[in-house]
Amino acid sequence: MLQALMFFSMVLVVVGPIHWYLYKRLFKDTTTTRRGRRIGAAVILGLALALLAAFIVPRVIGAKASWVIPMVGYMWLAVLFYLLVTLLVLEIPRVIANRTWARRAAAPVADPAAAPVPVGVSAGAEPVQAETALAEPGLPSATAPDGPTDPSRRLLIARSAAIFAGLTATGITAYGVKTALGDPVLKRVQIPLAKLPRSMDGYKIALVSDIHLGPLTGIEHSRRIVRSINGMNADLIAVAGDMVDGTVAELGDEAAPLAELRSRDGAYFVTGNHEYFSGAEEWLVEVERLGMRPLQNERLEIRGLTLAGVNDVSGGDLGEGGPDFAKALGDRDTNKPVVLLAHQPIQAFEAAKHGVDLQLSGHTHGGQMVPFNLIAALQQPVISGLGEVDGTQVYVTNGAGFWGPPVRVGAPPDITLVELRAM
């Protein structure tokens, strides 16, 4: 009940005003007829409802049975985001243009009666025919102001801004779709660990996160990721959560290719927040059946290295077992380096208290759609790449999939080969 109330509060506080603003700038300000504005209002209302349905319908009738509705709603979400950003940026030049024309319109105009009398024409003489013609009905007056008080000026500004914003938003979204649905970028990063034994220098971990199998992906998405990881010839594979957006019954077939992951020391998995939205207990069983070892607040020793994994914080919020760092890291051999798998970078604050050398995470998607990365940075200490939190190194992958709209701008999907180096 509380989650439902929070959801509808968000709708009223955020979604409603945004759609009203888009209606005003795209339709109300650009049309002069009631019929045009009514059509615009209907379009915006329909898109708003499609956006809400994209979040609600899959949970009601299932992830795979409802891909059309999420596609419409999520694509509108991406276009809406860039329409909003572009129109807000255009508010400044729009105001400047209107005020500039307002000043021009308010400038004093010379009184024709006070104009000098041409030589050879008496003060009381009739004006010549050419001057009379300028004042005939239906023709513009030479002295009539032409500023924003003229509706055509404001209409021109409003339509120009709407057209520019529309083209910009659709162009960026189209580019983002191509990026999101393409092959993940294969990154390689070297990270030194002070305690790493020389015998493990160059040890390679293939890190993948946020695969997000769901209503808008297919089995080829899984196969593409498996091909990319296996091509890295990693010593170990780490899957850092958010593998799915649906139940095992709905997405088991799409997840099946993950059984083909290959590495010398195996594949390991920790939960992300979306696992807890999709039936975490069933997925933990399925993950193990696919050949991956779930790490639920536990650790193991691999060739002189301690590999640990903790549950996502959402597990605790939902009463399904959250992270337990003491259980995962207590009474360990402190002479060995610790690599921790934790879905969210914010978990590094607690990891640092337990002496973790390196945390591998996902969750942020690198922001997925710039400038959303600026908002994500308000919550997470590291958004993408290598950072440090209280002495613990944290590497965050952009993730191999997408959440919501199949759009990525400024944060392409990636899989990272983490190469550990002895110091």
N, C-alpha and C positions, 0 to 999 in steps of 0.2 A: 504493500500500500504506500509506504514511504517513497519507494522508487518511482511509483506511478505519479505521486504528487509532485516530486521533483521534476519529472519529465514534463508534465503539463505546465509547471511553473516556468520551465525553460522555454516552452513554446510561446507562452504569453509574453514573457519578458524579452526574448531574443528574436525568435522566428517571426512573430507578428509584426513588430516595428520594422524589421529589415524588409519584409515583403511590402509593407506600406510605403516605405521609402523608395523601393524599386518601382512600385506602381506610379508614384508621383513623378519620378524622374523619367521613366520610360514611356508612360502613357498620358497621365494627366497634364504634364507640362508640354507634351509634344502633339496633342490633338486638340481640335477646336470644336468637336461635336460630342454630344452626349453619347451617341451610339459608339463612337470610337473609344470613349473612356469606359463604357460598360463592357465592351469586348476586352479591353486591357485588364479591367478588374477581374473578369472571369478567368482570363489566362493566368494571372498572378495567383488567384485563389486556387485554381486547379494544380498549379505547380507546387504551391505550399502544401496542399493535401497529398500530392505524390511524394513529397519529401518526408512527410510524417509517416506515410504508408510504408516507405522503404525501411523504416526502423521497426514498424509494428508487425506488418504482414508476415515476414519470414518467421517470426517467433510464434505466430498463430497457426500458419498452415505448413511451415517447414521451409528450410533453406533452399532446397533444390526445386521445390514445386512452385516457387514464386519469383523466378529470376527477372521476369519482365518488369514487375513493379519496382523492385530495388534498382534496376538499371535506370529507369526514368528518374526516380527520385534522387539517386546518387549523382547522376550526370547533372541534374539541375543544381545539386548542392555545389558542385565544382564551378559551374557557370555562374551561379549566384555569388559565390565567394569572390570571383574575379570581377564580376560586374560591380559588386559593392566596393571593392578596393579601388577600381578605376574611377567610378563615379565620385567617390569621396575625394580622390586626388584632383578631379576636375572641378570640384567646388571652388577652389581658389581662383583659377583663371575665369570661371563663370562669373564670380562676384566682381573680379577686376574689370571684365568686359562690360558688364551691366553698369557699373559705376562710371566707367570711362564714357560710355554713351550718355549716361545721365548728365554728366558735367557738360558735355557738348550740347545737349538739348537745353540745358539751363542757361547757356551763354546768351547775353543780350544781343538782340537783333536790331539793326539800324531801322529807324522810323522812316518809311518812304516819304512822308510829308516833309521831313526835315532835310531831304536830299537836295544838293545844289541844283538850281535851275539851269539847264543847258543854255549856252549862248544863243541868242536869237529867238528864245521862247519866253514869252511873258509869264509872270507868275500865275495868272489866271487862265492860261491857255489850256485847251483840252489835251490830254496825253496822246501820244502818237499811237497808231494802230498796233504796233509791235508790242508796246507795253500793255495795252488792253488785252491782247491775246494771252498774256501770261496769267491773267486773272480770270480767264473763262472757266466756268464750271467743268470739272472732270480732268483738269490739268493740274500738275503739282505747282504749288506756289514757290517762287524762288526764295522766299523768306521763311517758309514753313519749317519748323524744327523736325529733325528726323532722328529720334533717339529711342531709348527703351520705352518711352511712353507709347511708342508705336508697337502694337502687339507683334508685328512681323519680326521686329528685332529680337524680342525675347523668344519667339518661336524658333527663329533661326539658331540661336544659341542652344536652346534646349534640344532641338533635333540633332544638331551637330554633336553635342555631348553624348546623346543616346546612341547614335550610330557609331561613334568612335568607341564607346564603352562596349557595345555589343560585339563589334568586330574584334576588339582586343580580348574580351573574355572568351569568345568562341575559339579564337586562334590559339590562345594559351592552353585552353582545355584540350583542344585537338592534339597539340604537341605533348601534353601531359599523358594523354591516353596512349599515344605511341610509345612513350617512355615506359609507362607502367606495365604494358603488355609485352614489352620486348625482353630480351635476355638480360639477366642480372649482370651488373658490372662485377668483374672478378678483381678484388683488391688484394694487396699483399702488404703486410705491415710487420716490421721487426720490433719486438718489445724486449728489452733487457730485464732480467730478473736476477737480483743479487745472489739469491740462494740456489739458483739453478746449477746442478752439477755439470761439469764439462762434458760428461757423457751424453747429456741431453741437449747440448748446444745445437740449435737449428730444429728443435722439435716443432712439428707443424700441426696446428689445430685449425680445422675448417669450421668457421663460425657462421651459422645461418640462424635467422630469427624471423618472426612475423611472416610466415609463409601464407597464412590466412586463406586456406582452402575454404571455399564458400560458394554462395549462389552465383557469383560472377566469374568463377574460375572453372577450369576443366582439368582433366587428367593430364593434359599436355603441360600444364603449369608445374605439376609435380615431377613429371619426367624431365623437363628442362632443368629444374633445380638439381635433381639427382645426377644428371649428366655433368653439370657444372662442378658439383662437389667431387664426384669420382675422378674428374679430370685433374683435380688438384693434388692427388696422391698424398693426402694428409695422413698423419700418424693417428689422429683422433678427430672425431666429428662432434661438434657441440651444437645442439638445437635449443636455442634460448627462448622457447615459449611462443605463444600465439600461432600455433600451427594450424588451427581450425576456427571456423565460424559456423558451427553446426554440429549435429550429433554424429555418432559413429554410424548409425543406420543411414543417415543422409550422405555422409562424406567418406565412408569407409573405402569405396572404390577409388576415389580420387587420392586417398592417402596411400593406397596399396603400393605404388612405385617406390615409396620411401624404404621399403624392405630391401631394395637393391643398393642402398648406401654401403660403401666399402671403405674401410680404413684398417690400419694395422692393429690399433688398440680399441676399436669399436666406436659406437655412436651413443651419445648421452643426451638426455632430455630433461628440461625443467619446465614447470608450468608457467604460462602467462595468464594475464587477466581473462583473455578470451576462452581459455580452456574452462574456466569456472563458469562462464556463461553458456558453455556448450556441453556440460556433463563431464567434469574432470575425472571422476572415478572410472567411467567407461573408457575415456581416452587414455588414461594411464595403463589400463589393461591392454588396449589396442596398440599403444606405442611399444609395449614390451613384446607383443606378438609380432610386430614389424621388425624386431631385432634391435631396438634401441633400449638403453638402460635408463629408466627414470631415476633421477636423484631427488628424493623428497627429504630435504633437511638431513642429508647424509653425505659421506665422503668415502673415497677409496684411494688407494695408493697405486700410482702408475709410474714405474721406472724412475723412482726417486722424486716424483712429483705428487703432491696432494691435489686431487681434483674433488671439489665439493660443489653441491648444488642446493639451493634453497627454494621453497615454494614462493610464488608471487604473493605480494601483499594483499591482492584481492581475495585470496583464499581465506585469510583471516577476517576480512570485512564481511564475507558471505558465510562465515561459520564453518568453513570446510578445511580448516588447517592452514594457517599462514606460515610465514618464514620463521624458522627457529635456528638462529645463528649459533646459539650455545650447543645445541644438539649436533649441528653439522660440523662445528669447528672446535668444540671443547676437547680437552685432553689429547690434542694432536701433537705430532712431533714438530716442534717449532723450528727445527733445523732445515726442514724441507719447505720449498716454496709452495704457496697455495694459489691455485687458480680456481676462482669461484664462478659458477654459472648462476646468474640472477637476472630475471627478465627485465626489471626496471633499473635504470642507472641510479635512481634515488636510494636504492638499497645499499649503495656503496658507503653511505654514512655509518650504517651499522656494521658493514663488512670491515671498515677501517678500524673499528674498535676491537675487532678480533684478529687484527694483524694480517689481513688478506693482501697478498702481493699484487694480484691482478684479478679484476672482475670483468667478465664478458657479458654484455647485455644487448638488448634490442629495445623494443617498445616504442621508441620515439618516431620511427620511420624517417629520421633525419628531418622531421617537420612535414614530410610528404609533399606539401604544396607551399612554396614560398609565397608570402612572408609568414606562414603559420609557424615556422620554426622559431620565430621571435616569441610567440605565445607559449610554445612548448618549453622554451628556456626558462619561463617563469616557474615551472614545476620541477624540471629535471636538471641536475647539475652538468650533465654532458649530453649533447643532442646527437652528435655524430663524430666518429673518429676517436682518437686517443686523448684522454684527459686525466686529471688527477683529483681525487677527493680525500682530503685529510691524510695524505701520504700513500693512499692506495691508487694504483693505476687502474683506469677504467677505459675499456674499449667498447664503443657502441656502434653496432652495425645499423645501416639504414633499413635492413630487412629485405627479404626477397619477394614479398608480395605487396598488397595494398589493403587498406581498410576503407570501407565506404566507396567513394567514387574510384573507378579504375584510372586514376590520374596521379601522376607524379611530376612535379615541377621543381627543379633545383635540388632534388634529392632522389636520384635514380636508384632502383632496387640494386642491392649488392649482396655478395657473399664474400667473406674475407678469410684469407689464409693468414692466420696469426703465427708468426715464426718466433719462438722463444729463443733468446740469446743469453748465454752465460756471460757474466761480467768479470 
